[in-house]
Amino acid sequence: MKENETQKPMLLKEAHASKILGLSYSYLKILRRTGLISWVKVGTSVRYRMSDLESYVQRNLKIADAENSL
């Protein structure tokens, strides 16, 4: 097995990125078009870096407050 076959892909296709985030493909496109998630243009294709998906999740993370959750 080659070394690069065991590594995670640097850039993810839209379908894969939407599955990772648990979002619909169309909602991911809305996030991209409104600038709420970073993306990479490769020729005519749109790709996402895993680090950008993780950043999106962190920016939208809501921590439950025990006092206010009731």
Distance bins in CASP14 RR format, pairs under 12 A and 6 or more apart:
PFRMAT RR
TARGET T0000
AUTHOR 0000-0000-0000
RMODE 2
METHOD distances of the structure
MODEL  1
1 7 0 0 0 0 0 1 0 0 0 0 0
4 10 0 0 0 0 1 0 0 0 0 0 0
7 50 0 0 0 0 0 1 0 0 0 0 0
8 16 0 0 0 0 0 1 0 0 0 0 0
8 20 0 0 0 0 0 1 0 0 0 0 0
8 49 0 0 0 0 0 1 0 0 0 0 0
8 50 1 0 0 1 0 0 0 0 0 0 0
8 51 0 0 0 0 0 1 0 0 0 0 0
8 53 0 0 0 0 0 1 0 0 0 0 0
9 16 0 0 0 0 1 0 0 0 0 0 0
9 17 0 0 0 0 0 1 0 0 0 0 0
9 20 0 0 0 0 0 1 0 0 0 0 0
9 42 0 0 0 0 0 1 0 0 0 0 0
9 47 0 0 0 0 1 0 0 0 0 0 0
9 48 0 0 0 0 0 1 0 0 0 0 0
9 49 0 0 0 0 1 0 0 0 0 0 0
9 50 0 0 0 0 1 0 0 0 0 0 0
10 40 0 0 0 0 1 0 0 0 0 0 0
10 42 0 0 0 0 0 1 0 0 0 0 0
10 47 0 0 0 0 1 0 0 0 0 0 0
10 48 0 0 0 0 0 1 0 0 0 0 0
10 49 1 0 0 1 0 0 0 0 0 0 0
10 50 0 0 0 0 1 0 0 0 0 0 0
10 51 0 0 0 0 1 0 0 0 0 0 0
10 52 0 0 0 0 0 1 0 0 0 0 0
11 17 0 0 0 0 1 0 0 0 0 0 0
11 38 0 0 0 0 0 1 0 0 0 0 0
11 39 0 0 0 0 1 0 0 0 0 0 0
11 40 1 0 1 0 0 0 0 0 0 0 0
11 41 0 0 0 0 0 1 0 0 0 0 0
11 42 1 0 0 1 0 0 0 0 0 0 0
11 43 0 0 0 0 0 1 0 0 0 0 0
11 45 0 0 0 0 1 0 0 0 0 0 0
11 46 0 0 0 0 1 0 0 0 0 0 0
11 47 1 1 0 0 0 0 0 0 0 0 0
11 48 1 0 0 1 0 0 0 0 0 0 0
11 49 1 0 0 1 0 0 0 0 0 0 0
11 50 0 0 0 0 1 0 0 0 0 0 0
11 51 0 0 0 0 0 1 0 0 0 0 0
11 52 0 0 0 0 1 0 0 0 0 0 0
11 53 0 0 0 0 0 1 0 0 0 0 0
12 18 0 0 0 0 1 0 0 0 0 0 0
12 19 0 0 0 0 1 0 0 0 0 0 0
12 20 1 0 0 1 0 0 0 0 0 0 0
12 21 0 0 0 0 0 1 0 0 0 0 0
12 28 0 0 0 0 0 1 0 0 0 0 0
12 37 0 0 0 0 0 1 0 0 0 0 0
12 39 0 0 0 0 1 0 0 0 0 0 0
12 40 0 0 0 0 1 0 0 0 0 0 0
12 42 0 0 0 0 0 1 0 0 0 0 0
12 45 0 0 0 0 0 1 0 0 0 0 0
12 46 0 0 0 0 1 0 0 0 0 0 0
12 47 1 0 0 1 0 0 0 0 0 0 0
12 48 1 0 1 0 0 0 0 0 0 0 0
12 49 1 0 0 1 0 0 0 0 0 0 0
12 50 1 0 0 1 0 0 0 0 0 0 0
12 51 0 0 0 0 0 1 0 0 0 0 0
12 52 0 0 0 0 1 0 0 0 0 0 0
12 53 1 0 0 1 0 0 0 0 0 0 0
12 54 0 0 0 0 0 1 0 0 0 0 0
13 19 0 0 0 0 1 0 0 0 0 0 0
13 20 0 0 0 0 0 1 0 0 0 0 0
13 25 0 0 0 0 0 1 0 0 0 0 0
13 28 0 0 0 0 0 1 0 0 0 0 0
13 39 0 0 0 0 0 1 0 0 0 0 0
13 40 0 0 0 0 0 1 0 0 0 0 0
13 42 0 0 0 0 0 1 0 0 0 0 0
13 45 1 0 0 1 0 0 0 0 0 0 0
13 46 0 0 0 0 1 0 0 0 0 0 0
13 47 1 0 0 1 0 0 0 0 0 0 0
13 48 0 0 0 0 1 0 0 0 0 0 0
14 20 0 0 0 0 0 1 0 0 0 0 0
14 21 0 0 0 0 0 1 0 0 0 0 0
14 23 0 0 0 0 0 1 0 0 0 0 0
14 24 0 0 0 0 0 1 0 0 0 0 0
14 25 1 0 0 1 0 0 0 0 0 0 0
14 26 0 0 0 0 0 1 0 0 0 0 0
14 27 0 0 0 0 0 1 0 0 0 0 0
14 28 1 0 0 1 0 0 0 0 0 0 0
14 29 1 0 0 1 0 0 0 0 0 0 0
14 30 0 0 0 0 0 1 0 0 0 0 0
14 31 0 0 0 0 0 1 0 0 0 0 0
14 32 0 0 0 0 1 0 0 0 0 0 0
14 37 0 0 0 0 0 1 0 0 0 0 0
14 39 0 0 0 0 1 0 0 0 0 0 0
14 40 0 0 0 0 0 1 0 0 0 0 0
14 41 0 0 0 0 0 1 0 0 0 0 0
14 42 0 0 0 0 0 1 0 0 0 0 0
14 45 0 0 0 0 1 0 0 0 0 0 0
14 46 1 0 1 0 0 0 0 0 0 0 0
14 47 1 0 0 1 0 0 0 0 0 0 0
14 48 1 0 0 1 0 0 0 0 0 0 0
14 53 0 0 0 0 0 1 0 0 0 0 0
15 21 0 0 0 0 0 1 0 0 0 0 0
15 22 0 0 0 0 0 1 0 0 0 0 0
15 23 0 0 0 0 0 1 0 0 0 0 0
15 24 0 0 0 0 0 1 0 0 0 0 0
15 25 1 0 0 1 0 0 0 0 0 0 0
15 26 0 0 0 0 0 1 0 0 0 0 0
15 28 0 0 0 0 1 0 0 0 0 0 0
15 29 0 0 0 0 0 1 0 0 0 0 0
15 45 0 0 0 0 0 1 0 0 0 0 0
15 46 0 0 0 0 0 1 0 0 0 0 0
15 47 0 0 0 0 0 1 0 0 0 0 0
15 48 0 0 0 0 0 1 0 0 0 0 0
16 22 0 0 0 0 0 1 0 0 0 0 0
16 23 0 0 0 0 0 1 0 0 0 0 0
16 25 0 0 0 0 0 1 0 0 0 0 0
16 28 0 0 0 0 0 1 0 0 0 0 0
16 46 0 0 0 0 0 1 0 0 0 0 0
16 47 0 0 0 0 1 0 0 0 0 0 0
16 48 0 0 0 0 1 0 0 0 0 0 0
16 49 0 0 0 0 0 1 0 0 0 0 0
16 50 0 0 0 0 1 0 0 0 0 0 0
16 53 0 0 0 0 1 0 0 0 0 0 0
17 23 0 0 0 0 1 0 0 0 0 0 0
17 24 0 0 0 0 0 1 0 0 0 0 0
17 25 0 0 0 0 1 0 0 0 0 0 0
17 27 0 0 0 0 0 1 0 0 0 0 0
17 28 1 0 0 1 0 0 0 0 0 0 0
17 29 0 0 0 0 0 1 0 0 0 0 0
17 31 0 0 0 0 1 0 0 0 0 0 0
17 32 0 0 0 0 1 0 0 0 0 0 0
17 37 0 0 0 0 1 0 0 0 0 0 0
17 38 0 0 0 0 0 1 0 0 0 0 0
17 39 0 0 0 0 1 0 0 0 0 0 0
17 40 0 0 0 0 0 1 0 0 0 0 0
17 46 0 0 0 0 1 0 0 0 0 0 0
17 47 0 0 0 0 1 0 0 0 0 0 0
17 48 1 0 1 0 0 0 0 0 0 0 0
17 49 0 0 0 0 1 0 0 0 0 0 0
17 50 0 0 0 0 1 0 0 0 0 0 0
17 51 0 0 0 0 0 1 0 0 0 0 0
17 52 0 0 0 0 1 0 0 0 0 0 0
17 53 1 0 1 0 0 0 0 0 0 0 0
17 54 0 0 0 0 0 1 0 0 0 0 0
17 56 0 0 0 0 1 0 0 0 0 0 0
17 57 0 0 0 0 0 1 0 0 0 0 0
18 24 1 0 0 1 0 0 0 0 0 0 0
18 25 1 0 1 0 0 0 0 0 0 0 0
18 26 0 0 0 0 1 0 0 0 0 0 0
18 27 1 0 0 1 0 0 0 0 0 0 0
18 28 1 0 1 0 0 0 0 0 0 0 0
18 29 0 0 0 0 1 0 0 0 0 0 0
18 30 0 0 0 0 0 1 0 0 0 0 0
18 31 0 0 0 0 1 0 0 0 0 0 0
18 32 0 0 0 0 0 1 0 0 0 0 0
18 37 0 0 0 0 0 1 0 0 0 0 0
18 46 0 0 0 0 0 1 0 0 0 0 0
18 48 0 0 0 0 1 0 0 0 0 0 0
18 53 0 0 0 0 1 0 0 0 0 0 0
18 56 0 0 0 0 0 1 0 0 0 0 0
19 25 0 0 0 0 1 0 0 0 0 0 0
19 28 0 0 0 0 1 0 0 0 0 0 0
19 48 0 0 0 0 0 1 0 0 0 0 0
19 53 0 0 0 0 0 1 0 0 0 0 0
20 28 0 0 0 0 1 0 0 0 0 0 0
20 37 0 0 0 0 0 1 0 0 0 0 0
20 48 0 0 0 0 1 0 0 0 0 0 0
20 49 0 0 0 0 0 1 0 0 0 0 0
20 50 1 0 0 1 0 0 0 0 0 0 0
20 52 0 0 0 0 0 1 0 0 0 0 0
20 53 1 0 1 0 0 0 0 0 0 0 0
20 54 0 0 0 0 1 0 0 0 0 0 0
20 56 0 0 0 0 0 1 0 0 0 0 0
20 57 0 0 0 0 1 0 0 0 0 0 0
21 27 0 0 0 0 1 0 0 0 0 0 0
21 28 1 0 0 1 0 0 0 0 0 0 0
21 31 0 0 0 0 1 0 0 0 0 0 0
21 32 0 0 0 0 0 1 0 0 0 0 0
21 36 0 0 0 0 0 1 0 0 0 0 0
21 37 0 0 0 0 1 0 0 0 0 0 0
21 48 0 0 0 0 1 0 0 0 0 0 0
21 50 0 0 0 0 0 1 0 0 0 0 0
21 52 0 0 0 0 0 1 0 0 0 0 0
21 53 1 0 1 0 0 0 0 0 0 0 0
21 54 0 0 0 0 1 0 0 0 0 0 0
21 55 0 0 0 0 0 1 0 0 0 0 0
21 56 1 0 0 1 0 0 0 0 0 0 0
21 57 1 0 0 1 0 0 0 0 0 0 0
21 60 0 0 0 0 1 0 0 0 0 0 0
22 28 0 0 0 0 1 0 0 0 0 0 0
22 31 0 0 0 0 0 1 0 0 0 0 0
22 53 0 0 0 0 0 1 0 0 0 0 0
22 56 0 0 0 0 0 1 0 0 0 0 0
22 57 0 0 0 0 0 1 0 0 0 0 0
23 29 0 0 0 0 1 0 0 0 0 0 0
23 30 0 0 0 0 1 0 0 0 0 0 0
23 31 1 0 0 1 0 0 0 0 0 0 0
23 32 0 0 0 0 0 1 0 0 0 0 0
23 36 0 0 0 0 0 1 0 0 0 0 0
23 37 0 0 0 0 1 0 0 0 0 0 0
23 48 0 0 0 0 0 1 0 0 0 0 0
23 53 0 0 0 0 0 1 0 0 0 0 0
23 56 0 0 0 0 1 0 0 0 0 0 0
23 57 0 0 0 0 0 1 0 0 0 0 0
23 60 0 0 0 0 0 1 0 0 0 0 0
24 30 0 0 0 0 1 0 0 0 0 0 0
24 31 0 0 0 0 0 1 0 0 0 0 0
25 31 0 0 0 0 0 1 0 0 0 0 0
25 32 0 0 0 0 0 1 0 0 0 0 0
25 46 0 0 0 0 0 1 0 0 0 0 0
26 32 0 0 0 0 0 1 0 0 0 0 0
26 33 0 0 0 0 0 1 0 0 0 0 0
27 33 0 0 0 0 0 1 0 0 0 0 0
27 34 0 0 0 0 0 1 0 0 0 0 0
27 36 0 0 0 0 0 1 0 0 0 0 0
27 37 0 0 0 0 0 1 0 0 0 0 0
27 56 0 0 0 0 0 1 0 0 0 0 0
28 34 0 0 0 0 0 1 0 0 0 0 0
28 35 0 0 0 0 0 1 0 0 0 0 0
28 36 0 0 0 0 1 0 0 0 0 0 0
28 37 1 0 0 1 0 0 0 0 0 0 0
28 39 0 0 0 0 1 0 0 0 0 0 0
28 46 0 0 0 0 1 0 0 0 0 0 0
28 47 0 0 0 0 0 1 0 0 0 0 0
28 48 0 0 0 0 1 0 0 0 0 0 0
28 52 0 0 0 0 0 1 0 0 0 0 0
28 53 0 0 0 0 1 0 0 0 0 0 0
28 56 0 0 0 0 1 0 0 0 0 0 0
29 35 0 0 0 0 0 1 0 0 0 0 0
29 36 0 0 0 0 0 1 0 0 0 0 0
29 37 0 0 0 0 1 0 0 0 0 0 0
29 39 0 0 0 0 1 0 0 0 0 0 0
29 46 0 0 0 0 1 0 0 0 0 0 0
29 48 0 0 0 0 0 1 0 0 0 0 0
30 36 0 0 0 0 1 0 0 0 0 0 0
30 37 0 0 0 0 1 0 0 0 0 0 0
31 37 1 0 1 0 0 0 0 0 0 0 0
31 38 0 0 0 0 1 0 0 0 0 0 0
31 39 0 0 0 0 1 0 0 0 0 0 0
31 46 0 0 0 0 0 1 0 0 0 0 0
31 48 0 0 0 0 1 0 0 0 0 0 0
31 52 0 0 0 0 0 1 0 0 0 0 0
31 53 0 0 0 0 0 1 0 0 0 0 0
31 55 0 0 0 0 0 1 0 0 0 0 0
31 56 1 0 0 1 0 0 0 0 0 0 0
31 57 0 0 0 0 0 1 0 0 0 0 0
31 59 0 0 0 0 0 1 0 0 0 0 0
31 60 0 0 0 0 0 1 0 0 0 0 0
32 38 0 0 0 0 1 0 0 0 0 0 0
32 39 1 0 1 0 0 0 0 0 0 0 0
32 40 0 0 0 0 0 1 0 0 0 0 0
32 41 0 0 0 0 0 1 0 0 0 0 0
32 46 1 0 0 1 0 0 0 0 0 0 0
32 47 0 0 0 0 0 1 0 0 0 0 0
32 48 0 0 0 0 1 0 0 0 0 0 0
32 52 0 0 0 0 0 1 0 0 0 0 0
32 53 0 0 0 0 0 1 0 0 0 0 0
32 56 0 0 0 0 0 1 0 0 0 0 0
33 39 0 0 0 0 1 0 0 0 0 0 0
33 46 0 0 0 0 0 1 0 0 0 0 0
34 56 0 0 0 0 0 1 0 0 0 0 0
35 52 0 0 0 0 0 1 0 0 0 0 0
35 56 0 0 0 0 0 1 0 0 0 0 0
35 59 0 0 0 0 0 1 0 0 0 0 0
36 52 0 0 0 0 0 1 0 0 0 0 0
36 53 0 0 0 0 0 1 0 0 0 0 0
36 55 0 0 0 0 0 1 0 0 0 0 0
36 56 1 0 0 1 0 0 0 0 0 0 0
36 57 0 0 0 0 0 1 0 0 0 0 0
36 59 0 0 0 0 1 0 0 0 0 0 0
36 60 0 0 0 0 1 0 0 0 0 0 0
37 46 0 0 0 0 0 1 0 0 0 0 0
37 47 0 0 0 0 0 1 0 0 0 0 0
37 48 1 0 0 1 0 0 0 0 0 0 0
37 49 0 0 0 0 0 1 0 0 0 0 0
37 51 0 0 0 0 0 1 0 0 0 0 0
37 52 1 0 0 1 0 0 0 0 0 0 0
37 53 1 0 0 1 0 0 0 0 0 0 0
37 54 0 0 0 0 0 1 0 0 0 0 0
37 55 0 0 0 0 1 0 0 0 0 0 0
37 56 1 0 1 0 0 0 0 0 0 0 0
37 57 0 0 0 0 1 0 0 0 0 0 0
37 58 0 0 0 0 0 1 0 0 0 0 0
37 59 0 0 0 0 1 0 0 0 0 0 0
37 60 0 0 0 0 1 0 0 0 0 0 0
38 46 0 0 0 0 0 1 0 0 0 0 0
38 47 0 0 0 0 0 1 0 0 0 0 0
38 48 1 0 0 1 0 0 0 0 0 0 0
38 49 1 0 0 1 0 0 0 0 0 0 0
38 50 0 0 0 0 0 1 0 0 0 0 0
38 51 0 0 0 0 1 0 0 0 0 0 0
38 52 1 0 1 0 0 0 0 0 0 0 0
38 53 0 0 0 0 1 0 0 0 0 0 0
38 54 0 0 0 0 0 1 0 0 0 0 0
38 55 1 0 0 1 0 0 0 0 0 0 0
38 56 1 0 0 1 0 0 0 0 0 0 0
38 59 0 0 0 0 0 1 0 0 0 0 0
39 45 0 0 0 0 0 1 0 0 0 0 0
39 46 1 0 1 0 0 0 0 0 0 0 0
39 47 1 0 0 1 0 0 0 0 0 0 0
39 48 1 0 1 0 0 0 0 0 0 0 0
39 49 0 0 0 0 1 0 0 0 0 0 0
39 51 0 0 0 0 0 1 0 0 0 0 0
39 52 1 0 0 1 0 0 0 0 0 0 0
39 53 0 0 0 0 0 1 0 0 0 0 0
39 55 0 0 0 0 0 1 0 0 0 0 0
39 56 0 0 0 0 0 1 0 0 0 0 0
40 46 1 0 0 1 0 0 0 0 0 0 0
40 47 1 0 1 0 0 0 0 0 0 0 0
40 48 1 0 0 1 0 0 0 0 0 0 0
40 49 1 0 0 1 0 0 0 0 0 0 0
40 50 0 0 0 0 0 1 0 0 0 0 0
40 51 0 0 0 0 0 1 0 0 0 0 0
40 52 0 0 0 0 1 0 0 0 0 0 0
40 53 0 0 0 0 0 1 0 0 0 0 0
41 47 1 0 0 1 0 0 0 0 0 0 0
41 48 0 0 0 0 0 1 0 0 0 0 0
42 48 0 0 0 0 0 1 0 0 0 0 0
42 49 0 0 0 0 0 1 0 0 0 0 0
46 52 0 0 0 0 0 1 0 0 0 0 0
47 53 0 0 0 0 0 1 0 0 0 0 0
48 54 0 0 0 0 0 1 0 0 0 0 0
48 55 0 0 0 0 0 1 0 0 0 0 0
48 56 0 0 0 0 1 0 0 0 0 0 0
49 55 0 0 0 0 1 0 0 0 0 0 0
49 56 0 0 0 0 0 1 0 0 0 0 0
50 56 0 0 0 0 0 1 0 0 0 0 0
50 57 0 0 0 0 0 1 0 0 0 0 0
51 57 0 0 0 0 0 1 0 0 0 0 0
51 58 0 0 0 0 0 1 0 0 0 0 0
52 58 0 0 0 0 0 1 0 0 0 0 0
52 59 0 0 0 0 0 1 0 0 0 0 0
53 59 0 0 0 0 0 1 0 0 0 0 0
53 60 0 0 0 0 0 1 0 0 0 0 0
54 60 0 0 0 0 0 1 0 0 0 0 0
54 61 0 0 0 0 0 1 0 0 0 0 0
55 61 0 0 0 0 0 1 0 0 0 0 0
62 68 0 0 0 0 0 1 0 0 0 0 0
62 69 0 0 0 0 0 1 0 0 0 0 0
63 69 0 0 0 0 0 1 0 0 0 0 0
64 70 0 0 0 0 0 1 0 0 0 0 0
END
